[in-house]
Amino acid sequence: MPSYTVTVATGSQWFAGTDDYVYLSLEGTEGCSERHLLDKPFYNDFERGAVDSYDVTVEEDLGEIQLIKIEKRKYWYQDDWYLRYITVKMPMGDYLEFPCYRWITDEKEVVLRDGRAKLPRDDKTQILKQHRRKELETRQKMYRWKEWHPGFPLSIDATSHSDLPRDIQFDNEKGIDFILNYSKAMENLYINRFMHMFQSSWSDFADFEKIFVRISNTISEYVMQHWKEDFMFGYQFLNGCNPVLIRRCTEIPKKLPVTMDMVECSLERNLTLEEEVKQGNIFIVDYELLDGVDANKTDPCTMQYLAAPICLLYKNLENKIVPVAIQLGQNPGPNNPIFLPSDATYDWLLAKIWVRSSDFHIHQTVTHLLRTHLVSEVFSIAMFRQLPAVHPLFKLLVPHMRFTIAINTKAREQLICECGLFDKANATGGGGHVQMVQKAMKDLTYSSLCFPEEIKAKGMDSKEDIPYYYYRDDGIKVWEAVKSFVEDVIHIYYESDEVVCEDVELQAFVKDIYVYGMRGVKSSGFPKMIRTREKLAEYLTVIIFTTSAQHAAVNFGQYDWCSWIPNAPPTMRCPPPTEKGTVTIEQIVESLPDRGRSCWHLGAVWALSQFQDSELFLGMYPDEHFVEKPVKEAMAKFRKNLDEIVNAIAERNKKKKLPYYYLSPDRIPNSVAV
């Protein structure tokens, strides 16, 4: 009688094991096995992290095993079980691997296919076609689209983390409780004694040091020491936590009536302003999106203010980017002066503080929330709805969707909801952040997510002209490494452009992203269909780069650059100045956040800058969704390329007072999970 050896691997997460009844049956091309009992209460099999083996004897050869059915029947109480994989040793000695990497909950059954990736065209038998179709039908009922706010990309239909399918929940919900984590962060930073001191101003800049944690040789301490200097102000547009706004200025906008007389003392090449523009030495950052956004009114005891500044910058003879003119509103006029480095010290300092505050708002809501978190959630939902587990693109993408829907759901539950934590310290709380996302959607285009294309569109692509733009340099390297890996995988499964066109599941995935994520807006430039392998490689690179590298670049530097409150004020408590020569140090301190808001801000940027426990970084794929040797070789090549990037960045940073490491692959998590 033929005998099959079945090996079952249980997850190593807390509470991953089970004491329930577990049954297994095999379905092959020549027949099906009976249901075999693998585990029952008090057998002590399927413990956390265990690998258990069983012999399954059948009366006749089942042929090639196509499906494995696992059934779990409750013994006493709900006992979820995380099944990693099953390996079957055939009677002739060869092995088949059946990846699962899912929770089996309640009294559910799970039907698994072997780990070889298959396109829809590869399934020839009715049983496999039916399994594929049924899996997607089930998933589409579980992963439903929902509009959180008008004009937003659609998100998951769930009001709380506990409403989500078990497979995409965090293993430990307490670990991502924003209220708990922010409070814990303030306790760890020894600032919890200030957290309730709203309306209580600091006495001077030095007073902010009471909540500033000195950690030897960190960027945050360097920022605290140099934040007033123009070079530090300019440097952050290139390599801070929001290095995506600066662009080369090709023409001074009419709404910023800067004259040669104003900036002559800041220009170093004996050229006119127009000539400097033509030579590519002038740059601009425009916060127009903030114009008309309502400031936070949730606290009647504290007025809060926003501005929509325009900042003109200059590349000096040392190739440093420095500010030369700042206008704090969009409409020029006598009450909206252009501030200059030659103005009184406090006039110029306050103007720069206003720019830094505006930059913080755009960073949090547009660069970070919309363009990484919300976009990545769209990719995740579409993947679960349209790509079955056997599809090679599901296997490729699923590590980059880990916990993304969960973290966003938790954020909507506690952080950016009405009366959420975001309202406590931020001038765009209370609804302003919603207005900002709605306005920013018009600039959320496919090309803007293509990293090299976006850098070039902003005129920031020349290493010779702009030599210290490490965000660009490292980002291009990571983009190329990801793209090379994606191309290798595509060429394994898609032998021609025709095969790409015929992949109905791929096309449904792409359509879901366009219709629901981008709301069917043609001007977004998101494709409705992918017709070539080249375009598919670019499309998948956009997805993986956005969910990993782009998020890392704009998230994990928040404590470094925003913990010194005057360098990134989350709110301003006085309106922008309307004339020159009146600003005092007392006025600046009164404008900056009070003690309570400063503490909540510090707790937030600390918590958001921490990696998850057991973080998986780019190129780390411990869950073996792919079993084929060519893909594993492609993964090894990918990791080798990433290691070379890590080494190059580490070597460069040895010589830097301000190291740039946010795009070092060993610090890029695979997915948006914090």
N, C-alpha and C positions, 0 to 999 in steps of 0.2 A: 504493500500500500504506500503511495507517495506521501512524503512528509516534508513540510515546509517549516523552517525555523523563522519565527517572527520576533524581531527585536524592537522594543518600544522604549523611546526616550522621553522622560518627563522633564519639564522645565525646571530651572533652578530658582525661579522667583519664590518669594514667600508665599505660602499657601498654594503652591502649584500642584502639589500631589492630591490624591483623592483616596477615599475609603469606600467609594460607591462600587456597585456591580459594574464591570466593564466587559463587554462582549465584542468579539471580532468575527467577521466573515470575509472570505475572499471570493472575488468574482473574476473568472478567467474566460478566455475565448472558448473553452471547451466545457464550462460548467461552473457551478457555485458550490462553495463549501457550506457545511452547516454552521450555525452560530456557536462559537466557542467562548466559554467563560474564561477570561484572562485574570480577573481580579474580583475579589469580593471583600466585604468588611473584615478587618483584622488579619488579612493576608500579608499586609505590610509591603505589597508591591505598589508600584507607581508612587513611591515617595518622592519628595522634592529632590530633583537632580539625579534620580535613579535611571539606570538603563536595565530593563528586564527582558529576558528571552524566554520564548515558549515554543514548544513543538506542536504543530498543527498537522494531524494526520487525516488524510481524506481517502475515500475508497477508490477514486479514479483521478488520473492526471487532469488538472484544471486548465491546462494549456498556459498561454501567456496571461499573467495576472494583470487585469485592466483596472480594477477598482478594489479598494479595501473599505469595508464599512465598520465603523466603530460606534458602538452604542453604550451610553452610560445611563444606568438606572439608579435612582436615588435610594439610598439605604435609610437615612434618618433625616438629615438636614441638607440644605443646598451646599454642595461641596465641589466647586469649580475645579477643573483639571486642565493644566496647560500641557498639551501634547506637542512635542517638538517634531518628532519624525518617527516613522516606522520603516524598518528594513526587513525585507523578506529574502531569505536564502531559498532558492528554488531546489527541487530534487536533483537537478543536474549540477548544482554547485554554484551557479551564477547568482548575483544579487540584484535586487531592485530596491530603490530608495523611494519612499513616499513622504515628501515634506508636508508638514502640517503647520506648525508655528501658530497655533490658535488655541483659544480657551474653549473647552467643551463644558457647557453649562447646563444646569437643570437636567431634564431627562431627554437630552438631545442625541441625535446621531449625526455623525460626520462621515461623508464619503470622500475618500482621497484617491487621486490619480498618482501614478508614478511621477518622479521628478523631472522627466524629460520635457522640456518646453515645447509646446505645440501651437502653431497658428491654427485658425479655424479650418483652413484648407487641408490640414494634416489629419484631421479626424475623419476616418472612413466609416466606422461602425456607428450604428444608430445609438447604441448605449453610451458611447463617448460624446456624441453630439447632444444627446439628451442631458447628460450630466453637466455639460458646459452651459447649456441653455438654462437649466434649473438653478445652477449656482448664481447666474446673473439675475434671474428673476427674484431669487431670495434676497440678494444683496440690494437690488433696487428698491425693495420694500423697506429695508433697514436703513439705507443711506438716501435720505430724501432731501431735496433742496428746499431752502426757506429764505425769504427775504427778511433780514434783520432790520435794515433801514432802507427807505427808498433810495435807489441809485447805487447802493453798495453791490459788490459782487455777492452772489448768493452764497449762503453758508449752510451748515448742517441743520436739519430740523430736530433740534434738541434744546431744551431750556436749561438743562444742568448736566454736569459731568456724568452723573449716575444714569441719565437717560440714554447714553451712548451705547452702541454695541460693545459687548465686553472685550472684543478683540482689540479695540482702539483706545480703551481706557488706560490711564496710568495704572501701574501695578499697585502703587500706594497713593491714594488721592491726597492724603495729608501732605505729601511731598510737594504738591503744586498748589496748595492752598495759599492764595496771594495774601490774605489777611494775616495768616499765621507766619508766612515767610517774611513779610515786611516788618511785622512786629519783632520776629526773631532777629532780623537784620539790625534793627535799631538797638536791640538788646546787645547783640554781638559787637556793635560799634560804640557801645556805651553812651548812646544819645537818647535813650528812652525817657530820661528825666526832662527832656525838652519837648517831647512829642505832643503834649497838650497845650503848649504855650503859643497859641494862635494870638495874633495882634501884638505880640511882644517883639519889638524890633531889636536887632543887634546894635551894639554901640558904635562899632567901626569894623573895617575889614578884618583886623586882627581878631576880633571877637568871633568870627566865623570859625576860627581854628579850634574853638571849644568842641565842635562836632566833627572836626576833620581828623581822620585816623592817619597817623604817619606810618607808612610802611616803607622801609628803607629801599631806596633806588627805584621807586615806582614812578610811572608817568604822572600819576595824580599829584605827587609831591612837586614834581617839576612844573606842572601846570600852576600850582599854588604860588610858586616862586616867580613865575614869568608871565602870568596871565595878562598883566597890563601892557606888555610889550607888543608892538605892532607885528613883529615877526611871528610871535606865537599866535596872534589873532589870525594872520594869513595862513600859517601852517595848518591850522585845523581844517581849512577848506580842502586841503589836499589829503590829509592823513588822520583827521579826527574821526569821530564816530558818525559823521554825516558828510562823507567826501564826495557826494554825488551832485551837488548843486552848482559848483563853480563851472563857468564856461568862458571861453575866449570871447572878448567883446569885439565885434566887427563894426559896430557903429554906436556912438553914444546915444542912448534913447532920448527923445525930446522931453520925456517926463523927468529926466535928470539933467537939468541945465548947467552942467559943469563947464567952466571956462578955463582957458589956459592960465589966466591970472591966479585962479584958485589953487591949482595943483602944480604950478611951475616949480615950486621949491621942493616938491616930492619927486620930480622926474630927474633922472641922472644921466641921460644920454644927449643932452643939448638938442632935443627934438621937440617939436610941438606935440600937443596932446593928440592931434589928428595923425601925425606921423607915428607916434607910439602905437596908436590903434592899428595902423596899417602894417607895422612891423610885428604885430601880434603880442605886444607887451602889456596890453590892458585886458583885464578880466572883470567879470561882473557876476554878482549873485543878487537875484531879485526875489523878494518874498511877497510878490503880488498876491499869491494865493491867500494870504492872511487878511487882505483888504476886505473889510465888511464882515469878517467873522466875529460873532458875539463873544465877548469876554465872559468869564465865569461869574455868575451872580448867585451861586448857591449859598454863600456866606454873607448875610446882610451887614455884618460888622466890618467887612473888608472889601473895598473896591479893588477890582483887578483890571488890568489893561493889556491890550495887545497893540502891536504896530506892524506895518508892512513895509519894512525898509528896503532900500536899494543900496548896495555896497559896491563901489568901484575899487578894484585892486590893481596893483602894478608889480611887474616882475623887474626887480632892481638889478644892478650890475653883478650882485652876488647870486643871482637866480633865485632869490627869495621873493615870495609873494607877500606884499604888504598893502594895507588899505590906504587909499589916498582921498576918498570922499565917501560920505555916508549921508543919505537923506532918509529920514525916518518915516515918511509917508509917500504915497504914490503920486500925489498931486502937488506940483511945485507951487510955491507962493510965499508970501512974507512970513506966514506962521509955520512954514515947513523949511527951515534953513538947511543948507548943505554943510555938514560938519566936516572939518579938515584937521589933519595932524598939526597944523600951525595954530589952531585955536587954543584957548585956555585948556590946561591939562584936564580939568574935570569935565568940561564940555565934551572933549574928544573921548574921554574914558566912558562917560555915560552913553554916548552914541554907540560905542562898540559894545557895551553891555546890552543895549537894546537889540543889536544885531544878533548877539549870542543867544539872547532869550528867544528871538524869533526863529533862529536856527534850531533851537531845542524843540520848539513846537512842530516845525516841519519834519524834523527827524523822527520824533515819536509817532506822529500820526500818519504821515505820508511815507517817508522812507522806510520806516520800521513796520508799522501796523499794516498799512495798505499793501505796500509793494513787496513785503516778504510774508507776513502772517496770513493775510486774507487771500492773497494770490495762491500761496501754497495750499491753503485749505481747499480752494477750487480744484487744484490739481489732484488732491487726495480724494475728494468726493467723487470726481469723475473717474478716477482710477478704480475705486471700489465698485462703482456702478457699471462700468463698461468693460473691464478687463478681468477675465476669470484667472484663478490662481495658476493655471497651466500656461497662460500666455507669457511669452518671453518678456514682454514689456511690463507686465505686472511684477515678475520676478526682478526685473531691473530696477523698477521704481519704488517698490514697497519699502525698502530700507530708508528711503528718503522721505517717506510720509509718516514715519514713526512718531506717534503722540501729537502730531500737528493739529488734528481736529480736536483732540482732547484739550490741549493748551488754549486753543482759541475759544472753545466752549467755556472753559473755566474763566477766561478773561471776560467774556460776555456776561458771565454769572456774577463776577466779583469786582472786576477792574474797570472796565469801560462802560458798564451799564449805568443807568440813571442812579444817582447817589452812590456810585461805586468809588473805589479808592482813587481813581484818576481825578475825581472832583476835588479831593482834599487839598491838593497842592498845585494844580496846574491851571493856568489862566484860560486854557482851551477846554477845561472841564465844563460840565453843565450843558453840553450840547455843541460847543464850538468844534470839538473834534469830529463830530458827525458832519457838520457843515464842511469841514476841511476835506474829509474823504469824498464827499459828494462832489466837491469842486475839483479834486485831484483826479477823479476818474477819467476826465477828458484827456489827461496826459499819460494815462496808463495804456501804453501801446506795446505791441509785440516787439517792435524794434528797440524800444527803451529797455526791454529785459534781455536783449542780446548784448552782452557786456562790451565786446569790442566795437560794435556798431554805435552804442550809446556814447562811449568815450570819444569816438571819432566825430559824432554829431555835435558834441560840445566843443570841438576843436582842441581837445586835451590829449591827443594821441601821440604827439611828438616827444620822445624821450630826450631828444637833443634840446628842444626849446624849454621843456618843463622836466628837469632831471630828477626832481625829488618827489615825484608823485608815486609813492610806493603802493598805494591802493590800486592804481592802474597797472603797474608793473607786475605785482603779485597776482592780481585778478586775471590778467591775460594768461599768465602761466597756468593757473588752476583751470581756467576756461578751456585752454587747449588740451590739458591732460584729461579733463572730463569728456571733451568732444572726441578725442582719440579712442577712449575706452568705449564710448557709446557707438562709434563707428565700427569698432571691432565686433561688438555684440550684434549690431544690425546685420553685418555681413555674414554672420553665422546663420541667421534665420531668414533673412530676406535676400534671395539670390538675384533679384532684379527690381526695378521700379514698378513693374507690373504686379509683383507680389505685394508691394506696399499698397497699391491702389485697391487690390482685391481683399485686403484685410478689413473686414466689416467691423470688427471689434475696435481696431485702432481708429477707424474713421468715426465710430460712435463716440469714442473717448475724446477725440479732437472736437467733434461737434458739441459735446456736452460742455467743454471748457468755453467754447465761443458763445454758445447760446445762453448758458446759465452764469458762467463766471464773468464774461465780458458783456453780458446782457444783450448779445446780438448786435452790438454797435460795430458797424462796418469800418468806421474810422479807427477802431482800435488796432486794425491790421492783423488781428489774430486769424490764422487760417481756419477755414471751415472744413478743409480736407487736406490731407498730405498725399502728394503724388509721386515723390521721389525719395530715394534713400538719403540723398544729400539733405533734403529739407527735413526729413524725419530725424536725422542726426542733430541738426541745429535745434529742432523743436524739443527733443529730449534733453539736450544740453541746457537749454533755457530752464527747463523744469528742475533738473538736478542742481544746476548752479544757483538758481534762486533759492531753493529749499536748504541748501548747504552753505556755500561760500558767501552769497550775498547777505544772507541773514547773519552769518558770523561777522562779516565786515562791519555791519551797522548795529550789532547788538552787544557784543562782548567788550567793547571799549567804553561802555557807558559810565562805569565807575571811574575809569582812568580820566575821562574828559569832563564829566559832569558832577563829580563829587565836590569839587571846589565851587561852592554855590555862585559866587560872582561871575564865574566863567560860563555858567549855563543856568541862569535863573529860570525856574519853571513858571514863575509869575512875576509881574511887576505891579507894585501897589500905588504908583503915581503915574500920571499920564506922561507921554513923551514930551521933552522940552520943546517949546515953540519959539524960543529965542536963544541967542548966544550970550555968554557972559554972566549968567545968573546961577549956574550950577555950583553947588557946594558939596563937600564930602557928606554932610548931614543929609542932604537931599538924595544923594545916591543910596546911602544906607537905608533911608526911609522907603526908597523905591524897591529895594531888594526884598525877597521873601522874609517873612517873620520867622521866629524860632521854630514854631510848630510846623509850618510848611517846609522849612528847610530840612527838618528831621524826616518828615515823610518822604521828601524827595530823595534824601540820601539813602534811606532804607530801600526805596524803589530801585535806584540805579545799582545799589549793591546786589540786591536779590536778582535783578535781571542780568547781571554780568557773571553769574555763577553757572558753571556747567552742571548738568544733571548728574546724579549718582549713576555710576556705570555707563557713562557717556560713550557713545560709539562715534568715532571720528571718520572723516572721509576716507573711503577705501576699506573700512572695516566691515566685513559681512559675515558675522558669526552664524547667522541663520542661513543654512545652505539651501536656498530656494532653487538655485541652479545645481544640477548634478553633472552636467556634461563637461568633459575635459577641456574643449576649446574655450568655453566661457571662463573656467577656472584659470586657464593660462592668460586670458585677457585681463582678469582681475589681478593676477600676479604682476603683469606688465604695468597695469594702472598703479598699483601700490609702489612699484619701483620708480615710476615717474613722479609720484607724489613725494617719495622719500628724497629724490633729487631736489625738488622744490624746497622741501623743509631744510635741507642742508644749505642751499644757496641763501635762503632768507636768514638762517642762523648766522652764517658767515658775514653777511652784510650788517646784521644788527650788532655784531661785536664792536663795531666802530662808531655806533650811534649813541648819543645821549638820549635821544628819543627813538627807541626801537619801534619798528612797525611789525607786528606779528599776527594781526587779526586774520590774515589770509594764509598763514602757514597751515598746511593741510593737517598737521597734528593738533591744531586748535580749531578746526572746522568741524562741528558736529554734522553728522549725515543729514539731519532733519531739523525743522523748526520745532523745538520742544521746550522752549523757555521764553 
